[in-house]
Amino acid sequence: MINKKTISVFILVALIFTSCTLLSKKELENSFTVKVSADKLLLSLSSNNSDEKFHEALKVANEMQGNSSETYVTLFGKAYNTINPDASLAKIFSTAYLRNDINFNSTNEEVLGVLQKEVDQGINQTINVLKARIKRYGIPHQNVTRIGNSENILIELPAVKNINSVRHLIETQAQLEFWETYQVSEIFSYLEKVNANLADDKKIESAIKMKVDKTDEESRDFVKKYPLFAFLYPAVDGSGQLIQGPVAGYAAIGDTSTVNYLLNYKSVQDILPQDLRFYWTYKPHPQDETMLQLLAIKVTTRKGDAPLDGSVITDVTLKRDQNDNTTIHLSMNSEGAKIWQRLTRNNIGKSIAITLDDYVYAFPRVQSEIQGGQTSITGQFTEEEAQVLVSILQTGPLPAPVRIVEENLGKTGPAN
């Protein structure tokens, strides 16, 4: 028989639990709804299979997502069946990674079941990484949960000091890569050919018509004559000489999409070397915050991937260099140290570009061969920006890109 004293204790515990719960909910004044890119997960599971109908099905499934409560895998299965009836998904997903679960005789239903489990696992891994990032950043009080069986994740946080830093913390996939680079002198002649080709292409005028219409007559004539260089300013000094290094040019932040369009134009791709790739810097130019730098990356592997990536990183710390700048110091395992030593030995006098999610964070010039697998990223970071990057790199990459699709903000600090 329960006596009055026991009942009183139960009531007291319940009141304490309820008040703590209410306090926790009240403190979590900022929320973000984040969508995991399930299409990128499926693409990765297929080992980047290039089958056109497979890619078309991914695109259709993305379009169907907006008006459906079904999982992405289910929508993909329906789209693929409509686009390519009676075709076997096993041919696409019989990869080395899935060989224990999928073989050439697996039915489409069986394949979709395996894919759903992999996507569920990817979403759970994303939740764990986000929790770890947020905690390392200094926000231990948090709620990160999956919304039903969807690809969406709800993140609830207390008042934060810098909301933009939190957005960066959440959305950065953290694919860290190290790339060899071209000297601008090696590729500038190609850029001149590109500009001449675009100037002769009448179709390109409509693509940049909005930009042309907003300028005066003299500027319009210049844009028509120099379609590329009107938006991508060559990396030259005051005397018109090319500045040595990997920077191909500079562009206003608002013009980067135009430059991307021009450089990806089909006739342009036929001109540029196949091993040339362009990446923008993450931060504006130190002397002009309205401009970004475009780096010329040299692809040296057969698969087109980076010769060294973040999988070799064993430790990430904040340090100060001799000029008291905030730097991010990276330590590598033995395999990474060997590759880093070879990369630096082969590129003395040139730059190695360090990228995160295809944006250049630093491109130090190699002075000498580096042994021991140690390097630093010095990118004019503030203490806050560096701490965000360290939190991201310490917890490793997300299994797939994510993006914030909804925000409900209560108390926040400065947004800079």
C-alpha positions in Angstrom: 0.0 0.0 0.0 1.4 3.4 -1.0 1.4 5.9 1.9 0.9 9.7 1.6 4.6 10.4 2.0 5.4 8.2 -1.1 2.7 9.9 -3.1 4.1 13.3 -2.1 7.5 12.2 -3.4 6.0 11.1 -6.7 4.2 14.4 -7.1 7.4 16.3 -6.3 9.5 14.3 -8.8 6.8 14.8 -11.4 6.7 18.6 -10.8 10.5 18.8 -11.1 10.5 16.8 -14.3 7.7 18.8 -15.8 9.3 22.2 -14.9 12.7 21.0 -16.3 11.0 19.9 -19.5 9.1 23.2 -19.9 12.3 25.1 -19.1 14.2 23.1 -21.8 11.5 23.8 -24.4 11.5 27.5 -23.5 15.2 27.7 -23.8 15.3 26.1 -27.3 14.1 29.3 -29.0 15.7 28.7 -32.4 14.8 25.9 -34.7 16.0 24.8 -38.2 14.4 22.2 -40.5 17.2 20.6 -42.5 16.7 18.4 -45.6 19.2 15.6 -46.3 20.0 15.2 -50.0 18.8 11.6 -50.4 19.5 11.8 -54.2 23.2 12.4 -53.4 23.2 9.4 -51.1 21.7 7.2 -53.8 24.2 8.5 -56.3 27.0 7.7 -54.0 25.6 4.2 -53.4 25.6 3.6 -57.1 29.3 4.6 -57.3 28.2 7.6 -59.3 26.6 5.5 -62.1 26.2 7.6 -65.2 23.1 5.9 -66.6 20.9 8.6 -68.0 17.5 7.1 -67.0 18.9 6.6 -63.5 19.7 10.4 -63.3 16.4 11.3 -64.8 14.6 9.2 -62.1 16.5 11.0 -59.4 15.5 14.4 -60.9 11.8 13.3 -61.1 11.9 12.0 -57.5 13.2 15.4 -56.4 10.3 17.1 -58.1 7.8 14.7 -56.6 9.1 15.3 -53.1 7.4 18.7 -52.7 3.9 17.2 -52.9 4.3 13.9 -51.2 4.7 12.4 -47.8 6.4 9.2 -49.1 10.1 8.6 -48.6 12.5 9.6 -51.3 13.4 6.0 -52.0 9.8 5.1 -52.6 9.4 8.1 -55.0 12.6 7.2 -56.8 11.4 3.6 -57.2 8.1 4.8 -58.8 9.9 7.3 -61.0 12.4 4.7 -62.2 9.7 2.2 -63.0 7.8 4.8 -65.0 10.9 6.0 -66.9 12.4 2.6 -67.5 9.8 -0.1 -67.1 11.1 -3.6 -66.5 14.7 -2.4 -66.1 16.8 -3.8 -63.3 18.0 -1.5 -60.5 20.4 -4.3 -59.5 22.5 -3.4 -62.5 23.0 0.1 -61.1 23.5 -0.8 -57.4 25.5 -4.0 -57.6 28.5 -2.1 -56.4 31.4 -3.2 -54.2 29.9 -1.4 -51.2 26.5 -3.2 -51.6 27.7 -6.5 -52.9 26.7 -8.4 -49.7 23.1 -7.1 -50.0 22.5 -6.7 -53.8 23.4 -9.0 -56.6 22.4 -9.1 -60.3 19.4 -11.3 -59.5 18.0 -9.0 -56.8 14.5 -7.7 -57.6 13.8 -4.0 -57.7 11.7 -4.3 -54.6 14.7 -5.9 -52.8 17.0 -3.3 -54.0 14.7 -0.5 -52.9 14.5 -2.1 -49.4 18.3 -2.1 -49.2 18.5 1.5 -50.4 15.9 2.6 -47.8 18.0 1.0 -45.0 21.1 2.8 -46.3 19.3 6.2 -46.5 17.9 5.7 -42.9 21.5 4.9 -41.8 22.8 8.0 -43.6 20.2 10.2 -41.9 21.0 8.8 -38.5 24.7 9.4 -39.1 23.9 13.0 -40.2 22.0 13.5 -36.9 25.0 12.2 -34.9 27.5 14.4 -36.8 25.3 17.5 -36.4 24.9 16.8 -32.6 28.7 16.4 -32.3 29.4 19.6 -34.3 26.9 21.7 -32.3 28.3 20.4 -29.0 31.9 21.0 -30.0 31.0 24.5 -31.0 29.8 25.1 -27.4 26.1 24.5 -27.5 25.5 21.4 -25.3 21.8 22.0 -24.9 20.2 20.9 -28.1 17.5 18.7 -29.7 18.3 17.1 -33.1 15.7 14.6 -34.3 14.4 13.1 -37.5 10.9 14.3 -38.6 8.9 11.1 -39.0 10.2 8.9 -41.7 11.1 11.8 -44.0 14.5 13.1 -45.0 14.0 16.2 -42.8 15.8 16.8 -39.5 14.6 19.2 -36.8 17.3 21.1 -34.9 16.3 23.1 -31.8 18.8 25.3 -30.1 18.9 28.0 -27.4 19.7 31.6 -28.1 22.9 31.8 -30.2 25.5 34.5 -30.5 26.0 34.3 -34.2 23.3 32.8 -36.3 25.3 32.8 -39.6 28.0 30.7 -37.9 25.4 28.2 -36.8 24.0 28.0 -40.4 27.6 27.4 -41.7 28.0 24.8 -39.0 24.9 22.9 -40.1 25.1 23.2 -43.9 28.8 22.5 -44.5 29.3 18.9 -45.7 33.0 19.1 -44.9 34.5 17.4 -47.9 38.1 18.5 -47.3 40.4 18.1 -50.3 44.0 19.1 -51.3 44.6 20.0 -55.0 47.5 20.8 -57.2 47.1 24.1 -59.1 48.0 25.7 -62.5 50.0 28.9 -62.8 47.8 31.5 -64.4 50.5 31.9 -67.1 49.9 28.3 -68.1 46.2 28.7 -68.8 45.7 32.4 -69.7 45.9 31.7 -73.4 43.0 29.3 -73.0 40.9 32.1 -71.3 41.7 34.4 -74.2 40.5 31.8 -76.7 37.3 31.3 -74.6 36.7 35.0 -74.6 37.1 35.2 -78.4 34.8 32.2 -78.9 32.1 33.7 -76.8 32.4 37.0 -78.6 31.6 35.2 -81.9 28.7 33.3 -80.4 25.4 35.2 -80.9 23.6 32.9 -78.6 25.6 34.1 -75.7 24.2 37.6 -75.9 20.8 36.4 -74.6 22.4 34.6 -71.7 24.0 37.8 -70.5 21.3 40.2 -71.8 20.2 41.3 -68.3 23.8 42.3 -67.5 24.2 44.1 -70.8 20.9 46.0 -70.5 21.8 47.4 -67.1 24.9 49.1 -68.4 25.6 52.2 -70.5 26.4 52.0 -74.2 30.2 52.0 -73.8 29.9 49.1 -71.2 27.5 47.2 -73.5 30.0 47.3 -76.3 32.8 46.1 -73.9 30.6 43.2 -72.7 29.9 42.2 -76.3 33.6 42.3 -77.2 34.9 40.7 -74.0 32.0 38.5 -72.7 34.3 36.7 -70.2 36.7 39.4 -69.2 33.8 41.8 -68.6 32.9 39.7 -65.6 36.1 37.8 -64.8 38.9 40.4 -64.4 42.3 38.9 -65.3 44.9 38.6 -62.5 47.3 41.3 -63.7 49.3 43.9 -61.9 49.4 47.6 -62.4 51.6 47.2 -65.5 49.3 44.7 -67.1 51.6 41.7 -66.4 50.1 38.4 -65.1 50.4 37.9 -61.4 52.2 34.6 -60.8 50.1 32.1 -58.9 46.9 30.0 -59.3 44.4 32.9 -59.4 42.9 33.0 -62.8 40.9 36.2 -62.1 38.6 38.1 -59.9 34.8 38.6 -60.1 32.2 40.6 -58.1 30.3 38.2 -55.9 27.1 39.0 -57.8 28.8 38.0 -61.1 30.1 34.6 -60.1 27.0 32.8 -61.4 27.5 34.5 -64.8 31.2 33.5 -64.9 30.2 29.9 -64.0 27.7 29.8 -66.8 30.2 31.1 -69.3 33.0 28.7 -68.3 30.6 25.7 -68.4 29.2 26.7 -71.8 29.6 23.7 -74.2 31.9 25.3 -76.7 34.0 26.6 -73.9 34.5 23.2 -72.4 35.8 22.0 -75.7 38.5 24.7 -75.5 39.7 24.3 -71.9 42.1 21.5 -70.9 40.3 18.4 -69.5 42.4 18.5 -66.4 41.5 22.1 -65.6 38.9 22.9 -63.0 37.9 26.2 -61.4 37.0 26.8 -57.8 36.0 30.1 -56.1 37.5 31.2 -52.8 35.2 30.9 -49.8 36.0 34.4 -48.5 36.2 37.7 -50.4 39.6 39.2 -51.5 41.4 40.7 -48.5 41.7 44.1 -50.4 38.2 44.1 -51.7 35.3 42.5 -49.9 33.0 42.6 -53.0 35.3 40.3 -55.0 36.0 36.6 -55.0 39.1 35.0 -56.5 38.8 32.1 -59.1 41.5 29.5 -58.8 42.8 27.2 -61.6 42.9 23.7 -60.2 44.8 20.9 -61.9 43.2 17.4 -61.8 46.0 14.8 -61.7 44.1 11.6 -60.9 42.4 9.3 -63.4 39.1 9.3 -61.5 39.1 13.1 -61.3 39.2 13.2 -57.5 41.6 15.0 -55.2 45.0 13.3 -54.6 44.5 13.9 -50.8 41.4 14.3 -48.8 40.1 14.8 -45.2 40.0 11.1 -44.5 43.7 11.2 -43.5 43.2 14.0 -40.9 43.8 12.7 -37.3 43.8 16.0 -35.4 42.6 19.6 -35.9 43.6 22.5 -33.6 43.6 26.3 -33.4 47.0 28.0 -33.4 48.6 31.4 -33.9 51.2 32.0 -36.6 54.2 34.3 -36.3 52.0 37.3 -37.3 49.4 36.4 -34.6 46.9 35.3 -37.3 44.4 32.6 -36.3 45.3 29.3 -38.1 43.9 25.9 -38.3 46.5 23.2 -37.8 46.0 19.8 -39.4 47.8 16.5 -38.5 47.7 13.5 -40.9 48.1 9.8 -40.5 51.0 7.9 -42.0 49.3 7.4 -45.3 48.4 11.1 -45.6 51.9 12.2 -44.5 53.4 10.2 -47.4 51.0 11.7 -50.0 51.5 15.2 -48.5 55.3 14.8 -48.7 55.1 13.8 -52.3 52.6 16.6 -53.2 54.8 19.3 -51.6 58.0 17.8 -53.1 56.5 17.9 -56.6 55.0 21.4 -56.3 57.8 23.6 -54.8 57.2 27.1 -55.9 53.6 26.4 -56.7 50.4 26.5 -54.6 48.4 23.7 -53.1 44.7 24.6 -52.9 42.9 23.4 -49.7 39.2 23.2 -50.4 36.1 22.5 -48.3 33.0 21.5 -50.3 34.5 22.9 -53.5 35.4 26.3 -52.1 39.0 27.3 -51.6 39.9 28.2 -48.0 43.6 28.6 -48.6 46.2 28.1 -51.3 49.6 28.3 -49.7 52.7 28.5 -51.9 55.0 25.5 -51.2 58.4 26.6 -50.0 59.9 23.1 -49.5 59.0 19.5 -49.1 56.9 18.9 -45.9 57.5 15.8 -43.9 55.5 14.4 -41.0 52.0 15.2 -42.3 51.6 18.6 -40.7 50.0 21.7 -42.4 48.1 24.8 -41.5 45.1 26.7 -43.1 45.6 30.4 -42.8 42.7 32.2 -44.4 42.3 35.6 -42.7 39.8 33.9 -40.3 38.2 35.6 -37.3 38.4 33.6 -34.1 34.7 32.7 -34.5 35.1 31.5 -38.1 38.1 29.4 -37.2 36.3 27.8 -34.2 33.4 26.9 -36.5 35.8 25.2 -39.0 37.6 23.3 -36.3 34.2 22.0 -34.9 33.3 20.9 -38.5 36.6 19.3 -39.3 36.9 17.5 -35.9 33.6 15.7 -36.3 34.2 14.7 -40.0 32.0 15.1 -43.0 28.3 14.5 -43.4 27.3 11.5 -45.5 25.4 13.8 -47.9 24.8 17.5 -48.4 22.1 19.1 -46.3 20.3 22.4 -46.6 18.2 24.5 -44.3 14.7 24.6 -45.7 13.0 26.4 -42.8 14.0 28.6 -39.8 12.1 29.8 -36.8 14.4 32.2 -34.9 13.9 33.6 -31.4 16.8 35.3 -29.7 20.0 35.6 -31.8 23.0 37.7 -31.6 24.8 39.6 -34.4 24.4 38.0 -37.9 27.9 38.8 -39.1 
